[in-house]
Amino acid sequence: MRTIRIPAVFLLLGGAAVAQTFTARISGVVKDASDAVVPGAVVTATQVGTNAKRSATSSASGVYNILSLLPGQYEVTLEAQGFQTQVRRDVRLEINQAATLDFTISVAKVATTMDVTAELPLLQSETSGVGTTLERKLIEQFPLAQRDVMGLVRSLPGVIAGGQVGDSRGGRNVFDSTFSVAGGRSSTNEVLLDGAANTIGDFNGVVIVPPQDSVQEFRVETSSY
């Protein structure tokens, strides 16, 4: 599935073009029951839909960092010698999210696994960006007359769009960036598709508009992108 982002997942941006990525990451600290850090613990993030895995090992200060994770649903497993294995389920990552997931683990008396579900929303304390993400279910059900997903910007707060935005037949793709985000200038938006630049020309016209049912996430960032 594709992700779109706009500053303001296509990815859509409002404001000047800047370096962006559409992948997410998870970081945190591993501690034991006495609040001491645990080095050498292996943390593995498994994407539920594809079974793709990425792992990281906690440092001497107990910190781990898993990079380049595709947006989606994950199970995160923590394994450390002499400690209970811990599994966090239903971890959802959005486009460009820097999520914090800390672990507190207990000494294992026998081979045991702690399975944790119904987590609170992940903390994102490492970034100060402001934006809105539309998820796949809403995107698929949104009433877009032309099935032009750029029309989704009209539903987001702080966006003022020209009449041609979201009209793939009448306005052509190149006019899909004629909207203003959070008081910014019109036609100065950067549109990213799967993390890559999707604009062209001196007014940042949109190059490709993917089909509505092929978009997984659509995000508009309004500040600190």
Secondary structure, 3 states (H helix, E strand, C coil): CEEEEECCCCEEECCCCCCCCCCEEEEEEEEECCCCECCCCEEEEEECCCCCEEEEECCCCCEEEEEEECCEEEEEEEECCCECEEEEEEEEECCCCEEECCEEECECCCCCEEEECCCCCCECCCCCCEEEEECHHHHHHCCCCCCEHHHHHHHCCCEEECCCCCCCCCCCHHHCCCEEECCCCCCCCEEEECCEECEECCCCEECCCCEHHHEEEEEEEEECC
